[in-house]
Structure formats: C-alpha cells, structure tokens
C-alpha cells in the first residue's frame, strides 16, 4: 500500500465530500479506518489521521509520521 497516495486520497475525500468531512470532524480515526478499508488499532490509525489533519491545515505535517505509517502496512 502506497501510504502517501492513501493519505492524499483521504485528504481529497475530506475536502470534497461534506459527509466525509463531517464524519472526519466527529471521529477522524473511525473515518480514516473506513476509508482505508483496513482494521487497525486506533493508535496506529491515529498516526494517519494526524498526517491528514496536518495536510488539511496547509502543512505537510511531521514527515516522520510517513515512515512510521509505512511500517504498519509493510512498506
């Protein structure tokens, strides 16, 4: 799984779908987990949500998160 592409896909969905954006605001971990289609522990999905939130706020976020998240998917 290309985690950078998956994060970009999630960011696009949050930006362009008001229902996804509302769900992401209410429960980002559950929303991201649903979008990636992989059942992971909440703390691991939280790393992805942190990166998505950073991109949504205009920053690239902590680049170290990408390498941590890649490890979750064997990448």
N, C-alpha and C positions, 0 to 999 in steps of 0.2 A: 504494500500500500504506500503510495506517494503521499506522505503526510502534509507536505507543503501544498500540494494540489487539493487535498481534502480540506485543509483549513481555508484555502481560497474559495472553495466551493461552499463551505459553510458560511463564510463572510458574505458571499454573493446572495445566498438564500436569505440570510438575516436582513440584508439591505433591501432586497427586492420583494419579499413576501411579508406582508404585515402580520399574518398569523404566526409565521415562524419567528418574527421579531418579538411579538408579544410573548410567545412561549419561551423564547430565549431570555427575555427580561425576567419572567417569573421563575424559571428553573433552567438555567443555562446547562447544567450538567445533564439533565434528562433530555433536553432538546438536542444537544450535540450527540449524545449516545444514540438517540433515534435517527439522527441524520447520517451518522457513520455506519449504522447498522451492526455495530459490534458491542456486545455486552461486556463492559469493563468495570472494575471497581470505580466508584465515584471519584476517589482521589486521583486516579490516573486520567479520567476524563476531564477532571478539573484543569490539568495542565493544558489540554487542548482549548478549553473554554477561556483560559487566561490569554492564550495567544489570539484567539478570535476577538476577545474584548479589546486587546491592545490594537489590533488592526482596525477594528471599528472606531476606535477613538483617534485614529490617524497616525498611530505609531506602528512600528514594526514589532514592538514588544521585546521581551527578553529572548535573544537569539538562542540562548542555552536551552530554552524550552523545546525547540525543534529537535535537538539531538536527544533529549530525554524522551520525547514523544515517539520518535523513530524507534527507540528501543522497545517500546510497547508493542509495536507491530512487526518486530523482527527486521527493521530496516536500518 
